[in-house]
């Protein structure tokens, strides 16, 4: 039993990075500048964290393990700490909007500045902050999303969705963990400067006024057919 609990808690430490709902919103101006806002809603984790405080065995309850497991707020509030240094990024704000709900927002001068910011979000431990590719594209009357990584969150979810090769106890622990956490959503919302004429993503939803496009991904589903890739045409 202790081994299964250890497996469950270890899996949780690896998976917590994806254990919340994330909504990225872009307000796009006619010339390709605009505003970006990312909302991290971890309020659904509160009961789980409280439970873990009582479940953790003494062997895991060291100061280091507790810090790694329970200091999520500090991690979110300090994310993208060098964002202000990117050319074309301004008006950066990091705010706590509620109980375990956080908001990061900024103004971008053009699409390349936005892409540089998104590349920093996904940078590796090497510290390389160069853009790894253009997540977004813009031309007159067209906005494109090229994201195949779910904003980088797919790496955090791989361990949870790879149960087939795991031991029976590890697979059972992960299955229990996923059932306990429930839904985990990642959404893209684009507010366009004119009415949308077409979208390429079959799951994209257009608002009643025709100017907002929303695509939602279920991170816990492990469905390889889900995608954020989208070509939005507007005029």
C-alpha positions as CSV (number, residue, x, y, z in Angstrom):
1,X,0.0,0.0,0.0
2,X,2.8,2.4,0.9
3,X,4.4,1.7,-2.5
4,X,1.2,2.5,-4.4
5,X,0.8,5.7,-2.4
6,X,4.4,6.6,-3.2
7,X,3.7,6.0,-6.9
8,X,0.6,8.1,-6.7
9,X,2.3,11.0,-5.0
10,X,5.3,10.8,-7.3
11,X,3.1,10.9,-10.3
12,X,1.3,13.9,-8.9
13,X,4.5,15.8,-8.4
14,X,5.2,15.3,-12.1
15,X,1.7,16.0,-13.3
16,X,0.8,19.1,-11.2
17,X,2.2,21.4,-13.9
18,X,-0.8,20.5,-16.0
19,X,-3.4,20.1,-13.1
20,X,-5.4,23.3,-13.7
21,X,-7.5,25.1,-16.3
22,X,-5.6,27.5,-18.5
23,X,-7.2,30.1,-20.8
24,X,-5.0,32.2,-23.2
25,X,-6.8,35.2,-24.8
26,X,-5.6,37.5,-27.5
27,X,-7.2,40.8,-28.4
28,X,-5.8,41.5,-31.9
29,X,-5.6,44.9,-33.5
30,X,-5.9,45.5,-37.3
31,X,-2.2,45.8,-37.8
32,X,-1.1,42.8,-35.7
33,X,-0.4,44.4,-32.4
34,X,-2.6,43.6,-29.4
35,X,-3.0,42.3,-25.8
36,X,-2.4,38.9,-24.4
37,X,-3.9,37.5,-21.2
38,X,-3.4,34.0,-19.6
39,X,-5.6,32.9,-16.8
40,X,-4.5,30.0,-14.6
41,X,-7.3,28.6,-12.5
42,X,-6.0,26.1,-9.9
43,X,-9.0,26.5,-7.5
44,X,-10.0,22.9,-8.2
45,X,-6.8,21.7,-6.7
46,X,-7.4,23.2,-3.2
47,X,-9.1,20.1,-1.8
48,X,-6.4,17.8,-3.4
49,X,-3.6,19.8,-1.8
50,X,-5.3,19.8,1.6
51,X,-5.7,16.0,1.3
52,X,-2.1,15.5,0.3
53,X,-0.9,17.3,3.4
54,X,-2.5,14.6,5.5
55,X,-1.7,11.7,3.2
56,X,2.0,12.2,2.7
57,X,4.1,9.6,4.5
58,X,7.0,10.8,6.7
59,X,9.5,9.7,4.1
60,X,8.1,12.2,1.6
61,X,7.2,14.9,4.1
62,X,10.6,16.6,4.1
63,X,11.0,20.3,3.8
64,X,12.2,19.9,0.2
65,X,9.4,17.6,-0.9
66,X,6.8,19.8,0.7
67,X,8.2,22.8,-1.0
68,X,8.2,21.1,-4.5
69,X,4.7,19.9,-4.0
70,X,2.9,22.8,-2.4
71,X,4.6,26.0,-3.6
72,X,2.6,26.2,-6.8
73,X,1.4,29.8,-6.2
74,X,5.0,31.1,-6.1
75,X,5.8,29.2,-9.3
76,X,2.9,30.7,-11.1
77,X,3.4,34.2,-9.9
78,X,7.1,34.2,-10.9
79,X,6.6,32.7,-14.3
80,X,8.0,34.4,-17.4
81,X,10.1,36.5,-15.0
82,X,12.2,38.0,-17.9
83,X,9.1,38.8,-20.0
84,X,9.7,42.5,-19.7
85,X,13.1,42.2,-21.4
86,X,11.6,41.1,-24.7
87,X,11.5,43.8,-27.4
88,X,7.9,44.8,-28.2
89,X,6.5,43.5,-24.9
90,X,5.1,46.1,-22.5
91,X,2.5,46.6,-19.7
92,X,3.3,43.3,-18.1
93,X,1.0,42.4,-15.1
94,X,1.0,39.4,-12.8
95,X,-2.0,39.3,-10.5
96,X,-3.8,37.0,-8.1
97,X,-7.5,37.2,-8.9
98,X,-8.9,34.8,-6.4
99,X,-8.3,31.7,-4.4
100,X,-5.6,30.0,-6.5
101,X,-6.6,31.9,-9.7
102,X,-3.8,33.9,-11.3
103,X,-3.6,36.2,-14.3
104,X,-0.7,37.2,-16.5
105,X,-1.2,39.9,-19.2
106,X,0.9,42.1,-21.5
107,X,0.8,44.2,-24.6
108,X,2.6,43.1,-27.7
109,X,3.7,45.4,-30.5
110,X,3.6,42.8,-33.2
111,X,3.2,39.1,-33.8
112,X,6.9,38.5,-33.5
113,X,7.0,40.0,-30.0
114,X,4.1,37.7,-29.1
115,X,5.9,34.7,-30.6
116,X,9.0,35.5,-28.6
117,X,7.0,35.7,-25.4
118,X,5.4,32.3,-26.1
119,X,8.8,30.8,-26.9
120,X,10.0,32.0,-23.5
121,X,7.1,30.4,-21.8
122,X,8.2,27.0,-23.3
123,X,11.9,27.5,-22.9
124,X,13.9,24.5,-21.8
125,X,16.1,24.2,-18.7
126,X,19.1,25.1,-20.8
127,X,18.0,28.8,-20.5
128,X,17.9,29.3,-24.2
129,X,15.3,32.0,-24.7
130,X,15.4,32.2,-28.5
131,X,12.1,31.6,-30.2
132,X,11.8,27.9,-31.1
133,X,9.2,28.6,-33.8
134,X,6.3,30.8,-34.6
135,X,3.3,29.8,-32.6
136,X,1.2,32.5,-34.3
137,X,1.1,34.1,-37.7
138,X,-0.6,37.3,-38.9
139,X,-1.3,38.8,-42.3
140,X,-4.0,41.2,-43.4
141,X,-7.4,39.6,-42.7
142,X,-5.8,36.3,-41.4
143,X,-4.7,35.1,-38.0
144,X,-3.0,31.7,-37.7
145,X,-2.3,29.4,-34.7
146,X,0.5,26.8,-35.3
147,X,0.7,25.5,-31.8
148,X,1.1,21.7,-31.6
149,X,2.3,21.6,-27.9
150,X,-0.9,22.9,-26.1
151,X,1.2,25.9,-24.9
152,X,3.8,23.5,-23.7
153,X,1.4,21.7,-21.4
154,X,1.4,18.5,-23.4
155,X,4.9,17.6,-22.0
156,X,3.4,17.8,-18.5
157,X,0.6,15.4,-19.5
158,X,2.7,12.8,-21.2
159,X,3.4,10.9,-18.0
160,X,-0.2,10.7,-17.2
161,X,-1.2,9.4,-20.6
162,X,1.5,6.7,-20.9
163,X,0.0,4.0,-18.6
164,X,0.4,1.2,-21.1
165,X,4.1,0.6,-20.5
166,X,3.9,1.2,-16.7
167,X,3.8,-1.4,-14.0
168,X,0.4,-2.4,-12.7
169,X,0.8,-0.3,-9.5
170,X,2.0,2.7,-11.4
171,X,-0.8,2.5,-13.9
172,X,-3.4,2.1,-11.2
173,X,-1.9,5.1,-9.4
174,X,-2.1,7.2,-12.5
175,X,-5.7,6.1,-13.3
176,X,-6.7,7.0,-9.7
177,X,-4.9,10.4,-10.0
178,X,-6.6,11.3,-13.3
179,X,-10.0,10.3,-11.9
180,X,-9.5,12.4,-8.8
181,X,-8.4,15.5,-10.7
182,X,-11.3,15.4,-13.2
183,X,-11.3,17.8,-16.1
184,X,-8.3,19.9,-17.1
185,X,-8.9,22.4,-19.9
186,X,-6.7,24.5,-22.1
187,X,-8.4,27.2,-24.2
188,X,-7.4,29.6,-26.8
189,X,-9.7,32.7,-27.3
190,X,-9.1,35.2,-30.1
191,X,-10.9,38.5,-30.2
192,X,-10.6,39.7,-33.8
193,X,-10.9,43.3,-35.1
194,X,-13.6,42.3,-37.7
195,X,-16.1,39.5,-38.3
196,X,-14.8,36.0,-38.8
197,X,-15.3,34.6,-42.3
198,X,-13.9,31.1,-41.7
199,X,-12.0,28.8,-39.3
200,X,-10.0,25.7,-40.2
201,X,-10.3,24.0,-36.8
202,X,-13.5,21.9,-36.8
203,X,-13.8,22.4,-33.0
204,X,-13.5,26.2,-33.1
205,X,-16.6,28.1,-31.9
206,X,-17.5,31.5,-33.1
207,X,-19.3,34.0,-30.8
208,X,-22.8,35.3,-31.7
209,X,-21.3,38.7,-32.7
210,X,-18.9,36.9,-35.1
211,X,-15.7,38.4,-33.8
212,X,-14.5,35.9,-31.2
213,X,-13.1,32.4,-31.8
214,X,-12.7,29.8,-29.0
215,X,-10.9,26.4,-29.2
216,X,-10.9,24.2,-26.0
217,X,-8.6,21.2,-25.4
218,X,-9.2,18.5,-22.8
219,X,-5.7,17.9,-21.4
220,X,-6.6,14.8,-19.5
221,X,-8.3,13.0,-22.4
222,X,-5.1,11.9,-24.1
223,X,-6.8,12.3,-27.4
224,X,-4.1,12.8,-30.1
225,X,-6.7,14.2,-32.6
226,X,-7.2,17.3,-30.5
227,X,-5.4,20.4,-31.9
228,X,-5.2,24.1,-31.4
229,X,-4.0,24.6,-35.0
230,X,-6.3,27.0,-36.7
231,X,-6.5,29.5,-39.6
232,X,-8.9,32.3,-38.9
233,X,-9.9,34.6,-41.7
234,X,-11.8,37.8,-41.0
235,X,-12.7,41.1,-42.7
